[in-house]
Amino acid sequence: MRIESWNATQSIRLKCPAKVNLFLDLLGKRPDGYHEISTVLCPINLWDEITIENRRDGVIELKLVLPQDADLSDPAWQIPADSSNLVVKAAERVRDVLRRLDGNKGGDSNGPFGCTIELRKQIPAAAGLGGGSSNAAAVVIGCMQLWSTWNRTLADQVCQQLGSDVNFFLGDAEQIGLMLASGRGEKTRLIPYQPALKMWLLHPPEGCSTRDVYAKVTQVGSLSKTEEFLATCQTGQESKIGAAMFNALQLPATQINGWINKQLELLAECGCPHRLMSGSGSSCFAITPMEGSFEQLKAQANQIGVNRVYEVDAWYGQSIERQLTGFADESCS
């Protein structure tokens, strides 16, 4: 998450990164019906932008802005603009928590806690790129800052309630970067390595339902190779990291979405030996080859009907706390 501008009482503007899963293993079925996972997530510089403006009437309003060329029949842009959107749920959850805290202090427990959220989308939906989770984390951060003060413990609690990947986008108290996520994805730990990874990323005209992909899972690992992958990340060598990438959901996803194999085959044809599906799909990515043409990849992808083709980098940034302190320091200078 990157704070672009901040007025302590009026508005806050944040850029929300996408992510890819460099490693994802399934370790068994949990009593609550979810799978126990072990995954390494990497933020990338593909951004949505959120502006949150404070309002005094207690209303939470969402304004959704899609890319100019967005085809509304494309699942990538079939994003709700009403209260079912996760960003609205995030704002409502923060409001409920702050009202309860306010009430316990003897204050006005009814508000105001309202805002207008403008969400400018670039990260496609149903892609395995975490766009919705990133947006939700941004709203938790922004609303807490506008309505109260930043509180990491409270933010972590709210994000855990919203979804599995949301906590990842908070980073930790120092940095935003590579993270190891466990449980159902809500338990996160920053990995203290920052390999300079360049990637080619594709997203086809058909998304993947996370529920449907997990329903196709028939086997889970008994012994995760997570620690081996983390040791590879420590080397910082793209080729070694690429060779160690793994996603246990890739095979199940290919059974319900034919675009997965099409993308992986295209990346192979364009000289990428290290390629993988991200999350539960349907996006696929590759560590950029030493020799290869992005323009060639883009042209060939367009020919087979894949029009979303990105050249991205791993992105590492300051924690929210450090960014907010920076803005406070600037305002005093």
Secondary structure as UniProt FT lines:
FT   STRAND          2..7
FT   TURN            8..10
FT   STRAND          11..29
FT   TURN            31..32
FT   STRAND          35..55
FT   TURN            56..57
FT   STRAND          60..65
FT   TURN            68..69
FT   TURN            72..73
FT   HELIX           75..77
FT   TURN            83..84
FT   HELIX           86..104
FT   TURN            105..106
FT   TURN            109..110
FT   STRAND          114..120
FT   HELIX           131..147
FT   HELIX           152..162
FT   HELIX           166..170
FT   STRAND          175..176
FT   STRAND          179..182
FT   TURN            183..186
FT   STRAND          187..190
FT   STRAND          198..203
FT   HELIX           210..215
FT   HELIX           226..235
FT   HELIX           238..244
FT   STRAND          246..247
FT   TURN            248..249
FT   HELIX           250..254
FT   TURN            255..256
FT   HELIX           259..269
FT   TURN            270..271
FT   STRAND          275..277
FT   TURN            279..280
FT   STRAND          284..287
FT   HELIX           294..303
FT   TURN            304..305
FT   STRAND          308..314
FT   STRAND          317..318
FT   HELIX           320..332
//
